[in-house]
């Protein structure tokens, strides 16, 4: 059986890596903004006592999800970049990571 050739459009993969890095950066900024909102809601009566607590709880629930998405985006960015670099070096194992 003949070996299967692997082809990678390296610039496209590097572009995807950069985009995932940008997504990770944006989500990190969103997470930081949510942290500020939670702090404000905890220390002031922004929407009234009950409303403020409800909004703060929602943000508290949402923030870990945003943090996880940010971490996953950074991980995808690193993995895509590593696969592109491995492919350019001729590393068959790294080049086929997403095969």
C-alpha positions in Angstrom: 0.0 0.0 0.0 1.4 3.4 -1.0 2.0 6.0 1.7 -0.6 8.7 1.8 0.8 12.1 1.1 -0.2 14.9 3.5 -0.6 18.4 2.1 -1.1 21.5 4.2 -1.7 25.1 3.0 0.7 26.5 5.6 -0.2 30.2 5.2 -3.9 29.3 5.6 -3.2 27.3 8.8 -1.0 30.1 10.2 -3.8 32.5 9.4 -6.3 30.3 11.3 -3.8 30.1 14.2 -3.6 33.9 14.3 -7.4 34.2 14.2 -7.8 31.8 17.1 -5.2 33.8 19.0 -7.2 37.0 18.3 -10.4 35.3 19.5 -8.6 34.2 22.6 -7.4 37.8 23.2 -10.9 39.2 22.7 -12.5 36.7 25.0 -9.9 37.5 27.6 -10.9 41.2 27.4 -14.6 40.2 27.7 -13.7 38.1 30.8 -11.9 41.1 32.3 -14.8 43.4 31.6 -17.2 40.8 33.2 -14.9 40.8 36.3 -15.2 44.6 36.5 -19.0 44.4 36.2 -19.2 41.8 38.9 -17.1 44.0 41.2 -19.3 47.0 40.5 -22.5 45.0 41.1 -21.1 43.6 44.4 -20.2 47.0 45.7 -23.1 49.2 44.5 -26.9 49.0 44.2 -26.7 49.3 40.4 -30.0 47.7 39.5 -31.5 47.5 43.0 -30.6 44.9 45.5 -32.4 41.9 43.9 -31.7 42.9 40.3 -28.0 43.6 41.0 -27.6 40.2 42.7 -29.3 38.4 39.8 -27.1 40.1 37.2 -24.0 39.5 39.3 -24.9 35.8 39.6 -25.5 35.5 35.8 -22.1 37.2 35.1 -20.5 34.9 37.7 -22.0 31.9 35.8 -21.0 33.2 32.4 -17.4 34.3 33.2 -16.0 30.7 33.6 -17.5 29.8 30.2 -15.9 32.8 28.6 -12.5 31.9 30.3 -12.7 28.3 29.0 -13.5 29.5 25.5 -10.5 31.9 25.7 -8.2 29.1 26.9 -9.5 26.7 24.2 -8.9 29.4 21.5 -5.3 29.9 22.6 -4.7 26.2 22.7 -6.1 25.8 19.1 -3.9 28.7 18.0 -0.8 27.0 19.5 -1.7 23.6 18.1 -2.3 25.0 14.6 0.9 27.0 14.6 2.9 23.9 15.9 1.4 21.7 13.2 2.3 24.2 10.5 5.8 24.6 11.8 6.2 20.8 12.0 4.9 20.4 8.4 7.4 22.9 7.2 10.2 21.0 8.9 9.0 17.8 7.4 7.9 16.3 10.7 5.4 13.7 9.6 4.0 13.2 13.1 3.3 16.9 13.7 2.1 17.5 10.2 -0.6 14.8 10.5 -1.8 16.0 13.9 -5.2 17.0 12.4 -5.4 14.3 9.8 
